[in-house]
Amino acid sequence: MDAVTFELIKKCSKTKARLGKIKTPHGYIETPVFMPVGTQATVKAIKTEELKEMGAQIILSNTYHLYLRPGHELIQEAGGLHKFMNWDGSILTDSGGFQVFSLGDLRKITEEGVTFRSHIDGSKHFLSPEKAIEIQGALGSDIMMAFDECPPYPADREYVKASLERTTRWAKRCKDVHNKNEKQSIFGIIQGGMYKDLRYESACQLVEMDFPGYALGGLSVGEPKEIMYEVLDYAPDFMPAHKPRYLMGVGSPDYLLEGVERGIDMFDCVLPTRIARNGTAMTSKGRVVIKNAAYERDFSPLDSECDCYTCRNYSRAYLRHLFKANEILSSMLLTHHNLHFLISLMKKTRKAIEEDRFSEFKKSFYDAYGEI
Amino acid sequence: MDAVTFELIKKCSKTKARLGKIKTPHGYIETPVFMPVGTQATVKAIKTEELKEMGAQIILSNTYHLYLRPGHELIQEAGGLHKFMNWDGSILTDSGGFQVFSLGDLRKITEEGVTFRSHIDGSKHFLSPEKAIEIQGALGSDIMMAFDECPPYPADREYVKASLERTTRWAKRCKDVHNKNEKQSIFGIIQGGMYKDLRYESACQLVEMDFPGYALGGLSVGEPKEIMYEVLDYAPDFMPAHKPRYLMGVGSPDYLLEGVERGIDMFDCVLPTRIARNGTAMTSKGRVVIKNAAYERDFSPLDSECDCYTCRNYSRAYLRHLFKANEILSSMLLTHHNLHFLISLMKKTRKAIEEDRFSEFKKSFYDAYGEI
């Protein structure tokens, strides 16, 4: 029995949107869910107590980064990642695959695994399915991701086919070294690029292995939005209905809603926190670039429909001042708002699915957001 | 009747330490008090709600910085500094004098005031006693500081004498333009460098003007600690006993305790927040430089005697990791701790004075702190 289980609560009558609940050793996660990213054992510029208060139930952290710094053994000694970073909710760790493949010239892939050089000090390292599971085991995440190969976009069919088959073999190796751990579960990652039959092939092979959850990898890697939506039109149907479906690396409001509509349950992305530090807020009326002169004397809140700490207490004029003055509080307040915005968007989405009015909800959100 | 009043509650029987209470339109301030500095309308890397929670009753903000950016008129339009920065406790603003004098070649002093160039864009500005009060009036601080001239260290007697006399004339001009405002009070600043008779002269002239509080300026400007203590040995005696005494720009634990022992009630300094961002914590056992290798696997809290958010939830190993990984959370958590440390030190100091055991308290603090 896997430590992570999924209950499908309700399906939308007009779309593939679904309401569900994931159970992990650290609690329940209501889906659809957006997972804030804490790359280096911290969601940047925000305290875990704030994440808790705004209703975050699960965060994501990165195997590649934590392996290099401070090291997974150190985190294990500290009592695991939850304790180290003071987060008692659920944690999902990626496998490190995506990061090492993104290193370009700094890495070399073989059947055994990937040799790469650290982006911090250039030191040489080796990551393999076994090693990725060992690291994630030491971190103690609730959901571990299988070590996969993520092809770039564009990539030719032959490359993608070979890559997905290797991903399947690697997924098997992950499962083989993991089977005795009862507190952590592994999700499989479906590859196959933008080729429908290859997505199907990858899904079939992984579903065969009976993971407790599945992710779609290799999307949001530079392809046009329409191409991604095309894959999302069919790929979720290849994934078991009674298990959570996770679309990796996606975090704009429209991607979330389009994903939900097509049957996706989980999302993660650095987007909301990264743009916050660059002075951009997501609001119910679209993005606000806070440094713009238009906000100099705008004493209204960032988003008049938002009830987050930032919107309850500060004006756009103040936030603009902080950003222009390079104050850390600018990153703190905008990060808080953006994460609250996405978490609250997913809360409203769940309510809409529960009341079987998801399409109407999506339309009214888009009408106000205005930039889709 | 001044809006700011002071009640002297108790005096130590063995030292000049005193317990008091300042009343402002924004509440009470128990003294001795350390005031966190919010230079640009934010105490760096911390939210005002955290300051409130840790017991901060007053913060300081800077006239020079706010005048240049975002501009005092904008803050006035926003409803004043309290509202702009979401702080409902008391605010003290400095006069901008210290900052413009620190500009060196970028400023020129005449009897009328100081012409200077902005450190941000090089634009030309003029600050005078009248302008400093106008700006502070627009900001709406509870305590405004008179516009003074702060001589450097070392400075010869003739210069210091001329400077303090100008400071007196400027203080009078500040008072003259202010007299009708009932919500804000002006404190006078005593200069006189390291010359006892000049400090006396400055104090006499200002006391004559009957300000509701007095500061000692021109200390902690580069002089050896012993020289500062020498001035502190006599200068507080020149200040009225029934009014608050404020030592400007001082924020290390030993300076605070030495000041309290000599009859000082108020302190401010960027030190705790600045060293926090540089990775240094003040603890009951002295300073901790968190990047040191010694803390790599130190899973104990920063300060085992501290009950702040940081110490209750995080280890030195985690804080070291955050600092080395350049995470904003490092600045946030260390800032929180350092401010909590000084505010809590002042709380304990007040209790010790109340129980007439200040000297014992100071000795036991020093014994543990160990680097005085």
Boltz contact constraints between the chains, C-beta under 6 A:
constraints:
  - contact:
      token1: [A, 40]
      token2: [B, 325]
      max_distance: 6.0
  - contact:
      token1: [A, 40]
      token2: [B, 327]
      max_distance: 6.0
  - contact:
      token1: [A, 42]
      token2: [B, 327]
      max_distance: 6.0
  - contact:
      token1: [A, 42]
      token2: [B, 329]
      max_distance: 6.0
  - contact:
      token1: [A, 44]
      token2: [B, 328]
      max_distance: 6.0
  - contact:
      token1: [A, 45]
      token2: [B, 328]
      max_distance: 6.0
  - contact:
      token1: [A, 69]
      token2: [B, 325]
      max_distance: 6.0
  - contact:
      token1: [A, 70]
      token2: [B, 321]
      max_distance: 6.0
  - contact:
      token1: [A, 78]
      token2: [B, 299]
      max_distance: 6.0
  - contact:
      token1: [A, 78]
      token2: [B, 317]
      max_distance: 6.0
  - contact:
      token1: [A, 84]
      token2: [B, 318]
      max_distance: 6.0
  - contact:
      token1: [A, 86]
      token2: [B, 313]
      max_distance: 6.0
  - contact:
      token1: [A, 86]
      token2: [B, 314]
      max_distance: 6.0
  - contact:
      token1: [A, 299]
      token2: [B, 78]
      max_distance: 6.0
  - contact:
      token1: [A, 313]
      token2: [B, 86]
      max_distance: 6.0
  - contact:
      token1: [A, 314]
      token2: [B, 86]
      max_distance: 6.0
  - contact:
      token1: [A, 317]
      token2: [B, 78]
      max_distance: 6.0
  - contact:
      token1: [A, 318]
      token2: [B, 84]
      max_distance: 6.0
  - contact:
      token1: [A, 321]
      token2: [B, 70]
      max_distance: 6.0
  - contact:
      token1: [A, 325]
      token2: [B, 40]
      max_distance: 6.0
  - contact:
      token1: [A, 325]
      token2: [B, 69]
      max_distance: 6.0
  - contact:
      token1: [A, 327]
      token2: [B, 40]
      max_distance: 6.0
  - contact:
      token1: [A, 327]
      token2: [B, 42]
      max_distance: 6.0
  - contact:
      token1: [A, 328]
      token2: [B, 44]
      max_distance: 6.0
  - contact:
      token1: [A, 328]
      token2: [B, 45]
      max_distance: 6.0
  - contact:
      token1: [A, 328]
      token2: [B, 328]
      max_distance: 6.0
  - contact:
      token1: [A, 328]
      token2: [B, 331]
      max_distance: 6.0
  - contact:
      token1: [A, 329]
      token2: [B, 42]
      max_distance: 6.0
  - contact:
      token1: [A, 331]
      token2: [B, 328]
      max_distance: 6.0
